[in-house]
Amino acid sequence: MASPHTSKTLAFFVLALFVQVALGKIECQNLSKNTCSYAVSYVGKRCVLEKHVRRSGVEEYTCGTSEIEAAGRMKDWIESDECIKACGLDRSALGISSDSLLESHFAGKLCSDECYGGCPNIVDLYFNLAAGEGVYLPKLCEAQGTNKRREMAEIKSSGYVAPGPESSSKYVNGVNFVYAPSMAPF
């Protein structure tokens, strides 16, 4: 059974979350450690969980606003626990890495019908993360199909990465890349 202190803390947390959602203005700095990761503020900026260690060694977690913008329609969004679980994520993780896209277990969760088809905020985030590495997320998810090892090896070792905007040549290895922003599959 939960202690009275724990029950009061939980009740306060739920009330604070309800008020923020009811008012429709989620501000990252007002979110707790349990809701910060994968949230999007009312201005469309992604929230980021940050850890600070005091001189005494005590760890404190705060929620900050990153400069990364979510897709245009994503605002005032706190990711559901169902999506966090379906996509194989951890709310207490600090930061994300594109390396996780190469882990078959994580990619399998991300590309599952429950995640890819039902969690547009997370898919948008990882779509853009993959694109930054020259990987097209739908292609990665397709690789989760019948011949996983071969497809993943092709993605990992592919030399065909779109050049950055400072590149003077529009041809790379004989391929003409079109410079247009990719849209998430939603």
C-alpha positions as CSV (number, residue, x, y, z in Angstrom):
1,M,0.0,0.0,0.0
2,A,1.3,3.5,-0.9
3,S,2.2,5.8,1.9
4,P,0.2,9.0,2.5
5,H,3.1,11.1,1.3
6,T,3.4,9.1,-1.9
7,S,-0.4,9.4,-2.5
8,K,-0.3,13.2,-1.9
9,T,2.6,13.5,-4.3
10,L,0.9,11.5,-7.0
11,A,-2.4,13.4,-6.5
12,F,-0.5,16.7,-6.9
13,F,1.3,15.5,-10.0
14,V,-1.9,14.3,-11.6
15,L,-3.6,17.6,-10.8
16,A,-0.7,19.7,-12.2
17,L,-0.7,17.6,-15.4
18,F,-4.5,18.0,-15.7
19,V,-4.3,21.7,-15.3
20,Q,-1.6,22.0,-17.9
21,V,-3.4,19.8,-20.4
22,A,-6.8,21.5,-19.7
23,L,-5.2,25.0,-20.3
24,G,-3.5,23.6,-23.4
25,K,-0.2,25.2,-22.7
26,I,2.5,22.7,-22.0
27,E,5.7,24.4,-21.0
28,C,8.7,22.0,-20.8
29,Q,10.2,23.6,-17.7
30,N,7.0,22.8,-15.8
31,L,7.1,19.1,-16.6
32,S,8.3,16.4,-14.2
33,K,10.9,13.8,-14.9
34,N,8.1,11.3,-15.5
35,T,6.5,13.3,-18.3
36,C,9.4,15.4,-19.9
37,S,10.9,13.0,-22.4
38,Y,9.1,12.8,-25.7
39,A,6.9,15.8,-24.8
40,V,6.3,18.7,-27.1
41,S,5.6,22.2,-25.7
42,Y,2.7,24.5,-26.8
43,V,5.1,26.3,-29.2
44,G,6.1,23.0,-30.9
45,K,9.6,22.6,-29.4
46,R,10.6,19.3,-28.0
47,C,11.2,18.9,-24.3
48,V,14.5,17.4,-23.1
49,L,15.3,15.7,-19.8
50,E,18.5,17.1,-18.2
51,K,20.5,15.9,-15.3
52,H,22.4,18.2,-13.0
53,V,24.8,16.9,-10.3
54,R,25.3,19.2,-7.3
55,R,28.6,19.5,-5.6
56,S,27.2,17.3,-2.8
57,G,26.7,14.6,-5.4
58,V,22.9,14.8,-5.4
59,E,21.4,14.3,-8.8
60,E,18.6,16.6,-9.9
61,Y,16.5,16.3,-13.1
62,T,15.0,19.2,-14.9
63,C,13.0,19.5,-18.0
64,G,14.2,22.0,-20.6
65,T,13.1,23.2,-24.0
66,S,15.3,22.1,-26.9
67,E,15.7,24.0,-30.2
68,I,14.3,20.9,-32.1
69,E,10.9,21.5,-33.5
70,A,8.3,18.8,-33.8
71,A,6.3,18.4,-37.0
72,G,4.0,21.4,-37.6
73,R,0.9,19.9,-36.1
74,M,2.6,18.5,-33.0
75,K,2.0,20.9,-30.1
76,D,0.9,20.4,-26.5
77,W,1.8,16.8,-26.5
78,I,2.8,14.5,-23.6
79,E,3.6,11.1,-24.9
80,S,1.4,8.3,-23.5
81,D,2.9,5.4,-21.5
82,E,1.4,3.0,-24.0
83,C,3.5,4.6,-26.8
84,I,6.6,4.7,-24.7
85,K,6.2,0.9,-24.0
86,A,5.1,0.0,-27.6
87,C,8.1,1.8,-29.1
88,G,10.6,0.3,-26.6
89,L,11.6,3.6,-25.0
90,D,12.5,4.7,-21.5
91,R,11.3,8.0,-20.2
92,S,14.3,8.3,-17.8
93,A,16.9,8.0,-20.6
94,L,18.9,11.1,-21.1
95,G,19.1,12.0,-24.8
96,I,18.7,9.8,-27.9
97,S,21.2,8.4,-30.3
98,S,20.9,7.3,-33.9
99,D,22.9,4.2,-32.9
100,S,19.6,2.8,-31.4
101,L,18.2,2.6,-35.0
102,L,20.8,-0.1,-35.8
103,E,19.8,-2.3,-32.9
104,S,17.4,-4.8,-34.3
105,H,15.3,-5.1,-31.1
106,F,14.7,-1.4,-30.9
107,A,14.1,-1.0,-34.6
108,G,11.6,-3.9,-34.4
109,K,9.7,-2.1,-31.6
110,L,9.8,1.3,-33.4
111,C,8.6,-0.3,-36.7
112,S,5.8,-2.4,-35.0
113,D,2.2,-1.6,-35.9
114,E,1.6,-0.4,-32.4
115,C,4.4,2.2,-32.5
116,Y,4.8,3.1,-36.2
117,G,1.1,3.1,-36.8
118,G,-0.1,4.6,-33.5
119,C,2.6,7.0,-32.1
120,P,3.1,9.8,-34.6
121,N,5.2,12.0,-32.2
122,I,7.8,9.3,-31.7
123,V,7.8,8.3,-35.3
124,D,8.4,11.9,-36.3
125,L,11.3,12.3,-33.9
126,Y,13.0,9.1,-35.1
127,F,12.2,9.8,-38.8
128,N,14.1,13.1,-38.5
129,L,16.9,11.4,-36.5
130,A,17.3,8.7,-39.2
131,A,17.2,11.3,-41.9
132,G,20.0,13.2,-40.3
133,E,22.1,10.0,-40.6
134,G,21.1,9.5,-44.3
135,V,18.6,6.7,-43.5
136,Y,15.0,6.7,-44.7
137,L,12.9,5.4,-41.8
138,P,10.3,3.6,-43.9
139,K,13.2,1.8,-45.7
140,L,14.6,0.8,-42.3
141,C,11.2,-0.5,-41.2
142,E,10.9,-2.4,-44.4
143,A,14.2,-4.0,-43.6
144,Q,12.5,-5.5,-40.5
145,G,10.5,-7.7,-42.8
146,T,11.7,-11.0,-44.4
147,N,15.4,-10.6,-44.9
148,K,16.4,-8.5,-41.9
149,R,20.1,-9.2,-41.8
150,R,20.7,-8.4,-45.4
151,E,18.7,-5.2,-45.4
152,M,20.2,-4.0,-42.2
153,A,23.7,-4.7,-43.5
154,E,22.9,-2.7,-46.6
155,I,21.7,0.3,-44.5
156,K,24.6,0.1,-42.1
157,S,27.3,-0.1,-44.9
158,S,25.6,2.0,-47.5
159,G,27.9,4.6,-49.0
160,Y,25.0,6.5,-50.5
161,V,24.3,9.2,-48.0
162,A,22.9,12.5,-49.1
163,P,25.5,15.2,-49.1
164,G,25.1,18.1,-46.7
165,P,24.0,21.6,-47.9
166,E,27.6,22.8,-48.1
167,S,28.5,20.2,-50.7
168,S,29.2,21.8,-54.1
169,S,28.5,18.6,-56.1
170,K,25.0,17.5,-56.6
171,Y,26.2,14.0,-57.8
172,V,27.5,11.5,-55.3
173,N,28.7,8.1,-56.6
174,G,26.8,8.9,-59.8
175,V,23.5,9.5,-58.0
176,N,21.7,12.9,-58.3
177,F,20.2,13.7,-54.9
178,V,17.2,16.1,-54.7
179,Y,17.5,18.6,-52.0
180,A,14.0,18.7,-50.4
181,P,13.0,18.2,-46.8
182,S,11.6,14.8,-46.1
183,M,8.2,14.7,-44.4
184,A,7.4,12.1,-41.8
185,P,5.0,9.4,-43.0
186,F,2.0,11.0,-41.2
